[in-house]
Amino acid sequence: MAFSGSTSTVNFRSSSGSSNAAALSIVTTLFFIWGFITSLNDILIPHLRSIFSLNYAEAMLVQFAFFSAYAVFGLPAGSLVERIGYKRSMVAGLLAMCLGAILFVPAAAAPSFPLFLVALIVLAAGITTLQVAANPYVAILGPPHTASSRLNLTQAFNSLGTVLAPLFGAWLILGDAPKVIKDLKALTPAALHRYHVAQAATVKIPYVGIALVLLLLGLLIAFYKFPRLDITRDFRPVNPGQADSIWNYRHLVLGAIGIFVYVGAEVSIGSFLTNYFNQPNIGGYSIEAAAKLVPYYWGGAMIGRFIGAGALQRLKTGPVVGICAIVAAVLVISSMLSFGLVAVWTILLVGLFNSILFPSIFTLAIAELGPLTGKASGLLCVAIVGGAIVPEIQGVLADHIGIHHAFILPVLCYAFIAYYGFRGSRIVIPG
């Protein structure tokens, strides 16, 4: 598959299939690791909420700090990839993530909620760099008509990380079940400080371990010889009449909104699950037991992405996106209108229909953009900031109308995604 431009020619056929497969395998490892770390936030939220006596809106600052990094560092990361290439950008991203993980140690030693937020921002800055480099690289590493299939496959391993992280976190971080907020108010100031220090310390070993893994992975990538990772631009020729600004492409702009609301909905649901299942009228589970149910949500996304990797080679991506969004909305509404196990399992099943949405919206949004693909990828990665804003809004709603009814916000997000799948993703090349 050749991409040609005025100054360069890139022929992916010159690389053997095995070389492309090896490169894809290495990049897939990055998808797994950032999925693992991102999902671990779902365990940090109830843990830090208990330690620092936070309300829902304050607890959602964990996701706000983490996903705001995409807005702040998305475009600079794109410039970095253009300047130093894929390989060095991946190494830089992993080292930044390593530093962020190490910062959890002083944050826990203090203990200080603002320091935890700083550590999360640094960690997310590294993940942003990986996302900006890896997503378009996977998309162009083969024929355009199977780009959604490839990205769904790599995202399936991202989901594997999100499945394992809550189990890991529930065991190491929530192993000693935290006290409920009303019990904390009964402690003396000295006893409360000792409790904060003891509970905060449980994050040290997990995040130091993560830092070591990130360092080793960074060294592996630094010394691995990737095929054509010096290529950072899409050299497909400009279509006749193609405009030179990404803002002229309706399907891209609407796709960015789609990424914004999708990530917002996915993260909002995942972030609230532990506290949601802890509610007496929902599951009545302990915090630790509730956390062990979260992997079913992410596991559904993993299974769906493996299915999608095969199905999207035969089905049109847009209608599949629309149908999955409608089903996800219906499941959330069903959970809102029910109690007990019905409410628990309908919200967990949403993960299955979330599965193909991010990679499919991404590939629909960058379709037919030729040399503008790199800039478009940067815009879509900035749109991931929805994971910061939507959960925070849902946190405010939960504080005012209750956690049960606050899920109306993801329903509205899925409504827009359904529109994008059926109509908004249609390509109109500006003249």
C-alpha positions as CSV (number, residue, x, y, z in Angstrom):
1,M,0.0,0.0,0.0
2,A,1.8,3.1,-1.2
3,F,1.3,6.7,0.1
4,S,2.9,9.2,-2.2
5,G,3.4,12.9,-1.8
6,S,5.3,15.7,-3.5
7,T,8.5,15.1,-1.7
8,S,8.4,11.6,-0.3
9,T,7.2,8.1,-1.1
10,V,6.3,5.5,1.5
11,N,5.6,2.0,0.5
12,F,4.5,-0.3,3.3
13,R,4.9,-3.3,1.0
14,S,8.6,-2.8,1.3
15,S,8.4,-4.0,4.9
16,S,7.6,-7.6,5.2
17,G,4.3,-8.7,6.7
18,S,6.2,-10.1,9.7
19,S,7.9,-6.7,10.3
20,N,4.5,-5.0,10.4
21,A,3.1,-7.7,12.6
22,A,6.0,-7.3,15.0
23,A,5.7,-3.5,15.1
24,L,1.9,-3.8,15.7
25,S,2.6,-6.3,18.6
26,I,5.0,-3.8,20.3
27,V,2.5,-0.9,19.9
28,T,-0.3,-3.2,21.2
29,T,1.8,-3.5,24.4
30,L,1.5,0.3,24.9
31,F,-2.3,0.1,24.4
32,F,-2.4,-2.5,27.2
33,I,-0.3,-0.5,29.7
34,W,-2.1,2.8,29.3
35,G,-5.5,1.0,29.5
36,F,-4.3,-0.6,32.8
37,I,-3.1,2.7,34.3
38,T,-6.2,4.6,33.2
39,S,-8.6,2.0,34.7
40,L,-6.7,2.0,37.9
41,N,-8.2,5.5,38.5
42,D,-11.5,3.7,39.1
43,I,-10.0,2.2,42.2
44,L,-8.2,5.4,43.3
45,I,-11.4,7.4,43.3
46,P,-13.3,5.6,46.1
47,H,-10.0,5.1,47.9
48,L,-9.0,8.8,47.9
49,R,-12.6,9.8,48.5
50,S,-12.5,7.8,51.8
51,I,-9.1,9.0,52.9
52,F,-9.7,12.7,52.3
53,S,-13.5,12.8,53.0
54,L,-14.3,14.0,49.5
55,N,-17.7,14.5,48.0
56,Y,-18.4,13.1,44.5
57,A,-17.5,16.3,42.7
58,E,-14.2,16.5,44.6
59,A,-13.4,12.8,44.0
60,M,-14.0,13.3,40.3
61,L,-11.1,15.7,40.3
62,V,-9.0,12.5,39.8
63,Q,-10.4,12.0,36.4
64,F,-10.5,15.8,35.7
65,A,-6.8,16.1,36.4
66,F,-6.0,12.9,34.4
67,F,-8.0,13.6,31.3
68,S,-7.3,17.4,31.3
69,A,-3.8,16.4,30.3
70,Y,-5.1,15.4,26.9
71,A,-6.3,18.9,26.2
72,V,-3.1,20.5,27.5
73,F,-0.5,18.1,26.0
74,G,-2.4,16.7,23.0
75,L,-1.2,19.3,20.4
76,P,2.3,19.6,21.9
77,A,2.6,15.8,21.7
78,G,1.6,15.9,18.1
79,S,4.4,18.5,17.4
80,L,6.8,16.3,19.4
81,V,6.0,13.3,17.3
82,E,6.6,15.3,14.1
83,R,9.9,16.5,15.4
84,I,11.5,13.4,16.9
85,G,9.5,10.5,15.3
86,Y,7.3,7.7,16.6
87,K,10.0,5.7,18.4
88,R,11.5,8.5,20.5
89,S,8.1,9.9,21.3
90,M,7.0,6.5,22.7
91,V,10.1,6.3,24.8
92,A,9.6,9.9,26.0
93,G,6.0,9.1,26.9
94,L,6.9,6.0,28.8
95,L,9.6,7.9,30.8
96,A,7.1,10.7,31.6
97,M,4.6,8.0,32.8
98,C,7.4,6.5,34.9
99,L,8.0,9.8,36.6
100,G,4.3,10.3,37.3
101,A,4.1,6.8,38.9
102,I,7.1,7.6,41.1
103,L,5.4,10.9,42.3
104,F,2.7,8.8,44.0
105,V,5.3,7.9,46.6
106,P,5.7,11.5,48.0
107,A,2.0,12.1,47.5
108,A,1.2,9.1,49.7
109,A,3.9,10.0,52.3
110,A,2.5,13.5,52.8
111,P,-0.4,12.5,52.4
112,S,-1.7,15.1,50.0
113,F,-4.6,15.0,47.6
114,P,-3.2,17.9,45.5
115,L,0.1,16.0,45.1
116,F,-1.9,12.9,43.9
117,L,-3.5,15.1,41.3
118,V,0.0,16.4,40.2
119,A,1.2,12.8,39.9
120,L,-1.9,11.9,37.8
121,I,-1.3,14.9,35.4
122,V,2.4,13.9,34.8
123,L,1.3,10.3,34.3
124,A,-1.4,11.3,31.8
125,A,1.0,13.6,29.9
126,G,3.0,10.5,29.1
127,I,-0.1,8.6,28.1
128,T,-1.2,11.4,25.8
129,T,2.1,11.2,23.9
130,L,1.7,7.5,23.4
131,Q,-1.9,8.0,22.2
132,V,-1.0,10.7,19.7
133,A,1.7,8.5,18.2
134,A,0.1,5.0,18.4
135,N,-3.5,5.5,17.2
136,P,-2.7,7.0,13.7
137,Y,0.3,4.6,13.4
138,V,-2.0,1.6,13.8
139,A,-4.5,3.2,11.4
140,I,-2.0,3.6,8.5
141,L,-0.2,0.3,9.0
142,G,-2.3,-1.4,6.4
143,P,-5.2,-0.9,4.0
144,P,-7.6,2.0,4.9
145,H,-10.7,-0.2,4.7
146,T,-9.5,-2.4,7.6
147,A,-8.2,0.5,9.7
148,S,-11.2,0.1,12.1
149,S,-10.5,-3.6,12.4
150,R,-6.8,-3.1,13.3
151,L,-7.6,-0.3,15.8
152,N,-10.3,-2.4,17.4
153,L,-7.8,-5.3,17.8
154,T,-5.2,-3.1,19.5
155,Q,-7.9,-1.5,21.6
156,A,-9.0,-5.0,22.7
157,F,-5.7,-5.4,24.4
158,N,-6.2,-1.9,25.9
159,S,-9.4,-3.3,27.4
160,L,-7.5,-6.3,28.7
161,G,-5.5,-3.8,30.8
162,T,-8.7,-2.1,32.0
163,V,-10.0,-5.5,33.1
164,L,-6.9,-6.5,35.1
165,A,-6.3,-3.1,36.7
166,P,-9.4,-3.1,39.0
167,L,-8.6,-6.6,40.2
168,F,-5.0,-5.6,40.8
169,G,-6.1,-2.4,42.6
170,A,-8.8,-4.1,44.7
171,W,-6.2,-6.6,45.9
172,L,-3.3,-4.3,46.7
173,I,-4.9,-0.9,47.2
174,L,-8.4,-1.8,48.7
175,G,-7.3,-5.0,50.4
176,D,-7.7,-3.2,53.8
177,A,-11.3,-1.8,53.3
178,P,-11.4,1.9,53.9
179,K,-13.7,3.4,56.5
180,V,-16.9,5.2,55.4
181,I,-16.9,8.9,55.7
182,K,-19.2,9.1,58.7
183,D,-16.8,6.9,60.7
184,L,-13.9,9.2,59.8
185,K,-15.7,12.1,61.4
186,A,-15.7,10.3,64.7
187,L,-11.9,10.0,64.8
188,T,-9.6,12.5,66.7
189,P,-7.3,14.6,64.6
190,A,-4.3,12.5,65.5
191,A,-6.1,9.3,64.8
192,L,-7.4,10.7,61.5
193,H,-3.9,11.6,60.4
194,R,-2.6,8.2,61.2
195,Y,-5.4,6.7,59.2
196,H,-4.7,8.9,56.2
197,V,-1.0,8.0,56.2
198,A,-1.7,4.2,56.6
199,Q,-4.4,4.2,53.8
200,A,-2.4,6.4,51.4
201,A,0.6,4.2,51.8
202,T,-1.2,1.3,50.1
203,V,-0.7,3.0,46.7
204,K,3.1,3.1,47.0
205,I,4.0,-0.5,46.1
206,P,1.6,-0.8,43.2
207,Y,2.8,2.5,41.6
208,V,6.5,1.8,42.2
209,G,6.0,-1.6,40.5
210,I,4.2,0.2,37.6
211,A,7.1,2.7,37.3
212,L,9.6,-0.2,37.0
213,V,7.6,-1.9,34.3
214,L,7.3,1.4,32.4
215,L,11.1,1.9,32.6
216,L,11.8,-1.6,31.3
217,L,9.3,-1.1,28.5
218,G,10.9,2.2,27.6
219,L,14.3,0.6,27.4
220,L,12.9,-2.2,25.2
221,I,11.4,0.2,22.7
222,A,14.5,2.3,22.7
223,F,16.7,-0.6,21.6
224,Y,14.1,-2.3,19.3
225,K,14.5,-1.7,15.6
226,F,11.0,-0.7,14.4
227,P,10.2,-0.7,10.7
228,R,9.7,2.9,9.3
229,L,9.0,4.6,12.6
230,D,10.8,7.6,11.3
231,I,7.6,8.3,9.2
232,T,5.3,10.6,11.1
233,R,3.2,12.0,8.3
234,D,0.5,10.5,6.0
235,F,1.6,11.0,2.5
236,R,-1.6,10.1,0.7
237,P,-2.3,12.5,-2.1
238,V,-4.7,15.4,-1.6
239,N,-8.1,14.7,-3.2
240,P,-9.3,17.2,-5.8
241,G,-10.7,20.2,-4.1
242,Q,-9.5,19.1,-0.7
243,A,-9.3,22.0,1.7
244,D,-6.1,22.6,3.7
245,S,-7.7,23.0,7.2
246,I,-9.0,20.2,9.4
247,W,-11.8,22.5,10.5
248,N,-13.4,22.4,7.1
249,Y,-14.2,18.7,7.5
250,R,-17.6,18.2,9.1
251,H,-17.1,14.4,9.7
252,L,-13.9,15.2,11.6
253,V,-15.3,18.0,13.7
254,L,-18.3,16.0,14.6
255,G,-16.0,13.0,15.2
256,A,-14.0,15.0,17.7
257,I,-17.3,15.8,19.5
258,G,-18.1,12.1,19.3
259,I,-14.7,11.2,20.9
260,F,-15.3,13.9,23.6
261,V,-18.8,12.5,24.6
262,Y,-17.8,8.8,24.2
263,V,-14.7,9.0,26.5
264,G,-16.8,11.2,28.9
265,A,-19.5,8.6,29.1
266,E,-17.2,5.6,29.3
267,V,-15.1,7.2,32.1
268,S,-18.1,8.5,34.0
269,I,-19.7,5.1,34.2
270,G,-16.5,3.3,35.1
271,S,-15.6,6.0,37.7
272,F,-19.0,5.7,39.5
273,L,-19.4,1.9,39.4
274,T,-17.7,1.1,42.8
275,N,-19.7,3.7,44.7
276,Y,-22.8,2.9,42.7
277,F,-22.7,-0.8,43.6
278,N,-22.0,0.2,47.2
279,Q,-25.5,1.9,47.4
280,P,-27.9,-0.1,49.6
281,N,-30.7,0.0,47.0
282,I,-28.4,-1.1,44.2
283,G,-26.0,-3.8,45.3
284,G,-25.2,-3.1,48.9
285,Y,-21.6,-4.4,48.3
286,S,-18.6,-3.4,50.3
287,I,-16.2,-1.0,48.5
288,E,-13.8,-3.9,48.0
289,A,-16.4,-6.3,46.7
290,A,-17.9,-3.6,44.5
291,A,-14.5,-2.9,43.0
292,K,-14.2,-6.6,42.0
293,L,-17.3,-6.2,39.8
294,V,-15.8,-3.3,37.7
295,P,-13.7,-5.7,35.6
296,Y,-16.9,-7.1,34.1
297,Y,-17.6,-3.6,32.6
298,W,-14.1,-3.4,31.0
299,G,-14.2,-7.1,30.2
300,G,-17.3,-6.6,28.1
301,A,-15.4,-3.9,26.1
302,M,-12.5,-6.3,25.6
303,I,-14.7,-9.1,24.3
304,G,-16.6,-6.7,22.0
305,R,-13.4,-5.3,20.5
306,F,-12.2,-8.8,19.6
307,I,-15.5,-9.4,18.0
308,G,-15.5,-6.0,16.3
309,A,-12.0,-6.7,14.9
310,G,-13.5,-9.4,12.8
311,A,-17.0,-8.1,12.2
312,L,-15.9,-4.7,10.9
313,Q,-14.0,-6.3,8.1
314,R,-17.5,-7.1,6.6
315,L,-19.9,-4.5,8.1
316,K,-20.1,-0.8,7.6
317,T,-18.6,1.0,10.5
318,G,-21.1,3.9,10.8
319,P,-24.3,1.9,11.3
320,V,-22.5,-0.4,13.7
321,V,-21.5,2.6,15.8
322,G,-25.1,3.9,15.8
323,I,-26.7,0.6,16.8
324,C,-24.2,0.1,19.6
325,A,-24.7,3.6,21.0
326,I,-28.5,3.1,21.0
327,V,-28.2,-0.2,22.9
328,A,-25.8,1.4,25.4
329,A,-28.2,4.2,26.1
330,V,-31.1,1.8,26.6
331,L,-29.0,-0.3,29.1
332,V,-28.1,2.8,31.1
333,I,-31.7,3.9,31.2
334,S,-32.7,0.4,32.3
335,S,-30.2,0.6,35.2
336,M,-31.5,4.0,36.2
337,L,-35.1,2.7,36.4
338,S,-34.3,-0.5,38.3
339,F,-32.7,-1.7,41.6
340,G,-30.7,-4.6,42.9
341,L,-29.0,-7.1,40.5
342,V,-30.9,-5.7,37.5
343,A,-29.4,-2.3,38.0
344,V,-26.0,-3.8,38.5
345,W,-25.9,-6.0,35.4
346,T,-27.5,-3.7,33.0
347,I,-24.9,-1.0,33.7
348,L,-22.1,-3.6,33.5
349,L,-23.4,-4.8,30.1
350,V,-22.9,-1.3,28.7
351,G,-19.2,-2.1,28.4
352,L,-19.9,-4.7,25.7
353,F,-21.5,-2.1,23.5
354,N,-18.9,0.6,24.3
355,S,-16.3,-1.7,22.9
356,I,-16.1,-0.6,19.2
357,L,-17.1,3.0,19.7
358,F,-13.7,4.8,20.3
359,P,-11.6,3.1,17.6
360,S,-14.5,3.2,15.1
361,I,-15.3,6.9,15.7
362,F,-11.6,7.6,15.4
363,T,-11.2,5.9,12.0
364,L,-14.4,7.4,10.7
365,A,-13.2,10.9,11.7
366,I,-9.8,10.6,10.0
367,A,-11.2,9.0,6.8
368,E,-10.2,10.6,3.5
369,L,-8.1,13.4,5.1
370,G,-4.9,12.5,3.3
371,P,-2.0,14.7,4.5
372,L,-4.2,16.2,7.2
373,T,-4.5,12.9,9.0
374,G,-1.7,13.8,11.5
375,K,-3.3,17.1,12.6
376,A,-6.7,15.4,12.7
377,S,-5.3,12.8,15.1
378,G,-4.0,15.5,17.4
379,L,-7.4,17.1,17.5
380,L,-9.1,13.8,18.3
381,C,-6.6,13.1,21.1
382,V,-7.4,16.6,22.6
383,A,-11.1,15.6,22.5
384,I,-10.3,12.8,25.0
385,V,-10.5,15.7,27.5
386,G,-14.2,14.6,27.7
387,G,-13.0,12.1,30.2
388,A,-12.2,15.1,32.5
389,I,-15.2,17.2,32.0
390,V,-18.2,14.8,31.7
391,P,-17.3,12.8,34.9
392,E,-16.9,16.1,36.8
393,I,-20.4,17.2,35.7
394,Q,-21.8,13.9,36.6
395,G,-20.2,14.2,40.0
396,V,-22.0,17.5,40.6
397,L,-25.2,15.9,39.5
398,A,-24.7,13.0,41.8
399,D,-24.2,15.4,44.7
400,H,-27.5,17.1,43.9
401,I,-29.8,14.5,42.5
402,G,-28.2,11.3,43.7
403,I,-25.8,8.8,42.0
404,H,-28.6,6.7,40.6
405,H,-30.2,9.5,38.5
406,A,-26.9,11.1,37.5
407,F,-26.4,8.5,34.8
408,I,-28.7,10.5,32.6
409,L,-25.6,12.4,31.4
410,P,-24.1,9.3,29.7
411,V,-27.4,8.7,28.0
412,L,-27.3,12.1,26.4
413,C,-23.7,11.3,25.3
414,Y,-24.8,8.1,23.6
415,A,-27.6,9.9,21.8
416,F,-25.1,12.1,20.0
417,I,-22.8,9.1,19.2
418,A,-25.9,7.4,17.6
419,Y,-26.4,10.4,15.4
420,Y,-22.8,10.5,14.4
421,G,-22.8,6.8,13.4
422,F,-25.9,7.1,11.2
423,R,-25.4,10.6,9.7
424,G,-22.6,12.7,11.1
425,S,-19.8,10.5,9.9
426,R,-20.8,10.9,6.2
427,I,-17.9,12.4,4.3
428,V,-18.4,15.6,2.5
429,I,-15.1,16.9,0.9
430,P,-15.2,20.7,0.9
431,G,-14.8,22.2,-2.5
